[in-house]
Amino acid sequence: MPYTYRDLINDLKGAWAIARKDFAIYYLKPNIYMSGVLFPLFLLLAFAIGRNAPVVTLIPGLIAVTSLFSASTIEPVSIPIERRTKTFDRLISAPISISALVLGESIGGFLFSYSICLLMLAAGIILNRLDIISVPVLTFGIGISCFTFTNMGTVFAAYPTENVGEVMPLQNLVRLPLLFISGVFIPWKRCQRVGGQFQPSLHSRMPAI
Amino acid sequence: MPACGRAISAFSPLTYACDLIRYGFEHVTYYGLVIDVLVLILFTTVFQAVGYLLYKRLNE
């Protein structure tokens, strides 16, 4: 049976209903704020304190890390809880496609994460009087980053378990290494310089005493 | 960063997200705006497709 325009509208309505359900039930869970907001903030403080790093370097890193952690936190919390309470079975058996289910879960996480990142951005601008060079690029960049990481969280949440504690370590196994290879807190130019210290070619060029 | 580190970082969506966000503040980008956006769209598409397959196989 071909996929019609009416099916598309039905799926989009279903996806939006799932996003609203996540918004209503899971946005105020304490563990979501713990790993989605507080964790990136303290990670930034750990990197920033005592290093005299410029704010204009730290705030983009903070927003990027917040988008990663807040966006990929909602689904790995909400879906195992729904499996435990058996409401996920209702979603699976609802008259919507699986792709609408994945999209709906992703939209739910995206809205949460985008609003958290915009709050972080506003706080960064107000407290540090940062200048934004390109507002459209920044807002679009934050948006697309949040949506990408939300989809990543949705993928991890597919792991069939009723226990949140089984999904989170699996996800952190991927998320935490990403922080150190992505040039988040140290921009690429300085990364190259720091990494250069470990290259044998640098030391071979030093004059012998 | 050593060449192998840079090669690994090319597979991280956070690299492109951070590069794109940094452009908004400093007008400086490592990969270029278009590459950043295209790669993030590619990652989103791949995650959607993998999510679809996993939910279909593991949860039905």
Boltz contact constraints between the chains, C-beta under 6 A:
constraints:
  - contact:
      token1: [A, 56]
      token2: [B, 25]
      max_distance: 6.0
  - contact:
      token1: [A, 60]
      token2: [B, 21]
      max_distance: 6.0
  - contact:
      token1: [A, 60]
      token2: [B, 22]
      max_distance: 6.0
  - contact:
      token1: [A, 60]
      token2: [B, 25]
      max_distance: 6.0
  - contact:
      token1: [A, 63]
      token2: [B, 21]
      max_distance: 6.0
  - contact:
      token1: [A, 64]
      token2: [B, 17]
      max_distance: 6.0
  - contact:
      token1: [A, 64]
      token2: [B, 18]
      max_distance: 6.0
  - contact:
      token1: [A, 64]
      token2: [B, 21]
      max_distance: 6.0
  - contact:
      token1: [A, 68]
      token2: [B, 14]
      max_distance: 6.0
  - contact:
      token1: [A, 92]
      token2: [B, 59]
      max_distance: 6.0
  - contact:
      token1: [A, 98]
      token2: [B, 52]
      max_distance: 6.0
  - contact:
      token1: [A, 98]
      token2: [B, 55]
      max_distance: 6.0
  - contact:
      token1: [A, 98]
      token2: [B, 56]
      max_distance: 6.0
  - contact:
      token1: [A, 99]
      token2: [B, 52]
      max_distance: 6.0
  - contact:
      token1: [A, 102]
      token2: [B, 51]
      max_distance: 6.0
  - contact:
      token1: [A, 102]
      token2: [B, 52]
      max_distance: 6.0
  - contact:
      token1: [A, 132]
      token2: [B, 24]
      max_distance: 6.0
  - contact:
      token1: [A, 133]
      token2: [B, 27]
      max_distance: 6.0
  - contact:
      token1: [A, 134]
      token2: [B, 24]
      max_distance: 6.0
  - contact:
      token1: [A, 137]
      token2: [B, 23]
      max_distance: 6.0
  - contact:
      token1: [A, 137]
      token2: [B, 24]
      max_distance: 6.0
  - contact:
      token1: [A, 138]
      token2: [B, 24]
      max_distance: 6.0
  - contact:
      token1: [A, 141]
      token2: [B, 20]
      max_distance: 6.0
  - contact:
      token1: [A, 141]
      token2: [B, 21]
      max_distance: 6.0
  - contact:
      token1: [A, 141]
      token2: [B, 24]
      max_distance: 6.0
  - contact:
      token1: [A, 144]
      token2: [B, 40]
      max_distance: 6.0
  - contact:
      token1: [A, 145]
      token2: [B, 17]
      max_distance: 6.0
  - contact:
      token1: [A, 147]
      token2: [B, 44]
      max_distance: 6.0
  - contact:
      token1: [A, 148]
      token2: [B, 13]
      max_distance: 6.0
  - contact:
      token1: [A, 148]
      token2: [B, 40]
      max_distance: 6.0
  - contact:
      token1: [A, 148]
      token2: [B, 43]
      max_distance: 6.0
  - contact:
      token1: [A, 148]
      token2: [B, 44]
      max_distance: 6.0
  - contact:
      token1: [A, 151]
      token2: [B, 44]
      max_distance: 6.0
  - contact:
      token1: [A, 151]
      token2: [B, 47]
      max_distance: 6.0
  - contact:
      token1: [A, 151]
      token2: [B, 48]
      max_distance: 6.0
  - contact:
      token1: [A, 152]
      token2: [B, 47]
      max_distance: 6.0
  - contact:
      token1: [A, 154]
      token2: [B, 51]
      max_distance: 6.0
  - contact:
      token1: [A, 155]
      token2: [B, 47]
      max_distance: 6.0
  - contact:
      token1: [A, 155]
      token2: [B, 50]
      max_distance: 6.0
  - contact:
      token1: [A, 155]
      token2: [B, 51]
      max_distance: 6.0
  - contact:
      token1: [A, 158]
      token2: [B, 54]
      max_distance: 6.0
  - contact:
      token1: [A, 158]
      token2: [B, 55]
      max_distance: 6.0
  - contact:
      token1: [A, 158]
      token2: [B, 58]
      max_distance: 6.0
  - contact:
      token1: [A, 160]
      token2: [B, 58]
      max_distance: 6.0
  - contact:
      token1: [A, 178]
      token2: [B, 12]
      max_distance: 6.0
  - contact:
      token1: [A, 178]
      token2: [B, 14]
      max_distance: 6.0
  - contact:
      token1: [A, 181]
      token2: [B, 8]
      max_distance: 6.0
  - contact:
      token1: [A, 181]
      token2: [B, 9]
      max_distance: 6.0
  - contact:
      token1: [A, 181]
      token2: [B, 12]
      max_distance: 6.0
  - contact:
      token1: [A, 182]
      token2: [B, 9]
      max_distance: 6.0
  - contact:
      token1: [A, 182]
      token2: [B, 12]
      max_distance: 6.0
  - contact:
      token1: [A, 182]
      token2: [B, 14]
      max_distance: 6.0
  - contact:
      token1: [A, 182]
      token2: [B, 15]
      max_distance: 6.0
  - contact:
      token1: [A, 182]
      token2: [B, 18]
      max_distance: 6.0
  - contact:
      token1: [A, 184]
      token2: [B, 18]
      max_distance: 6.0
  - contact:
      token1: [A, 188]
      token2: [B, 30]
      max_distance: 6.0
  - contact:
      token1: [A, 191]
      token2: [B, 1]
      max_distance: 6.0
  - contact:
      token1: [A, 192]
      token2: [B, 1]
      max_distance: 6.0
  - contact:
      token1: [A, 195]
      token2: [B, 1]
      max_distance: 6.0
  - contact:
      token1: [A, 195]
      token2: [B, 2]
      max_distance: 6.0
